[in-house]
Amino acid sequence: MATKPTAKTSKQTAAKPRRMPGDPSKADMVERMLRVDHAGEYGAVRIYEGQMAVLGKDAGGGAIKHMAEQEEVHLATFNDLVADRRVRPTALLPLWHLAGFALGAGTALMGEKAAHACTVAVEEAIDEHYAAQIARLEGEGEDDLRDTFEKFRQEELEHHDTALELGAEETPGFEALKGAIKRGSKLAIWLSERI
């Protein structure tokens, strides 16, 4: 005779999605998350370095410098996590070194508001990315990692909102620029998880 699931059993099932055939193991999933997040924070540091190289450290009332400092903390955290968990960084770091700086400097050359538009685009992609990772970690016994992702996600959202306050949407062609950068960011995420 089959037993009726208890509320506790149903709740546990809802918290931890079942793995389907072909899904990566928990270890593989976490390894990919750390690889891509390390690459993303590395790229973010380079974007802000490019922006400050053109605009100076006081751009946006020092907002860009403040965001860069937070990204450096994020990167340092992921440097430690990939070392502690013995995760191979993406082989694309040399590309992100160049591409991140070029994106930051290139948008800054278009003006400070375009640099902020770049931040809006990148942070929207990162918000979606971190939110998906946080959801995947539910019930996986990786609470510390999930909490780190959530903390960083909230800081990325602050960067997004600050960039909007500083006039990102006033950039000529804002929607087209934002769309192109966001698509590029999503491609970088996809590649960095795998390579």
DAGI-V727311 format. One record per residue. N is the residue number from 1. SS is DSSP state (@ for helix, = for strand, . for the rest). Layout:
# DAGI-V727311
n:N ss:SS
n:N ss:SS
This chain:
# DAGI-V727311
n:1 ss:.
n:2 ss:.
n:3 ss:.
n:4 ss:.
n:5 ss:.
n:6 ss:.
n:7 ss:@
n:8 ss:@
n:9 ss:@
n:10 ss:@
n:11 ss:@
n:12 ss:@
n:13 ss:@
n:14 ss:@
n:15 ss:@
n:16 ss:.
n:17 ss:.
n:18 ss:.
n:19 ss:.
n:20 ss:.
n:21 ss:.
n:22 ss:.
n:23 ss:.
n:24 ss:.
n:25 ss:.
n:26 ss:@
n:27 ss:@
n:28 ss:@
n:29 ss:@
n:30 ss:@
n:31 ss:@
n:32 ss:@
n:33 ss:@
n:34 ss:@
n:35 ss:@
n:36 ss:@
n:37 ss:@
n:38 ss:@
n:39 ss:@
n:40 ss:@
n:41 ss:@
n:42 ss:@
n:43 ss:@
n:44 ss:@
n:45 ss:@
n:46 ss:@
n:47 ss:@
n:48 ss:@
n:49 ss:@
n:50 ss:@
n:51 ss:@
n:52 ss:@
n:53 ss:@
n:54 ss:@
n:55 ss:@
n:56 ss:.
n:57 ss:.
n:58 ss:.
n:59 ss:@
n:60 ss:@
n:61 ss:@
n:62 ss:@
n:63 ss:@
n:64 ss:@
n:65 ss:@
n:66 ss:@
n:67 ss:@
n:68 ss:@
n:69 ss:@
n:70 ss:@
n:71 ss:@
n:72 ss:@
n:73 ss:@
n:74 ss:@
n:75 ss:@
n:76 ss:@
n:77 ss:@
n:78 ss:@
n:79 ss:@
n:80 ss:@
n:81 ss:@
n:82 ss:@
n:83 ss:@
n:84 ss:@
n:85 ss:.
n:86 ss:.
n:87 ss:.
n:88 ss:.
n:89 ss:.
n:90 ss:.
n:91 ss:.
n:92 ss:.
n:93 ss:@
n:94 ss:@
n:95 ss:@
n:96 ss:@
n:97 ss:@
n:98 ss:@
n:99 ss:@
n:100 ss:@
n:101 ss:@
n:102 ss:@
n:103 ss:@
n:104 ss:@
n:105 ss:@
n:106 ss:@
n:107 ss:@
n:108 ss:@
n:109 ss:@
n:110 ss:.
n:111 ss:.
n:112 ss:@
n:113 ss:@
n:114 ss:@
n:115 ss:@
n:116 ss:@
n:117 ss:@
n:118 ss:@
n:119 ss:@
n:120 ss:@
n:121 ss:@
n:122 ss:@
n:123 ss:@
n:124 ss:@
n:125 ss:@
n:126 ss:@
n:127 ss:@
n:128 ss:@
n:129 ss:@
n:130 ss:@
n:131 ss:@
n:132 ss:@
n:133 ss:@
n:134 ss:@
n:135 ss:@
n:136 ss:@
n:137 ss:@
n:138 ss:.
n:139 ss:.
n:140 ss:.
n:141 ss:.
n:142 ss:.
n:143 ss:@
n:144 ss:@
n:145 ss:@
n:146 ss:@
n:147 ss:@
n:148 ss:@
n:149 ss:@
n:150 ss:@
n:151 ss:@
n:152 ss:@
n:153 ss:@
n:154 ss:@
n:155 ss:@
n:156 ss:@
n:157 ss:@
n:158 ss:@
n:159 ss:@
n:160 ss:@
n:161 ss:@
n:162 ss:@
n:163 ss:@
n:164 ss:@
n:165 ss:@
n:166 ss:.
n:167 ss:.
n:168 ss:@
n:169 ss:@
n:170 ss:@
n:171 ss:.
n:172 ss:.
n:173 ss:.
n:174 ss:@
n:175 ss:@
n:176 ss:@
n:177 ss:@
n:178 ss:@
n:179 ss:@
n:180 ss:@
n:181 ss:@
n:182 ss:@
n:183 ss:@
n:184 ss:@
n:185 ss:@
n:186 ss:@
n:187 ss:@
n:188 ss:@
n:189 ss:@
n:190 ss:@
n:191 ss:@
n:192 ss:@
n:193 ss:@
n:194 ss:@
n:195 ss:.
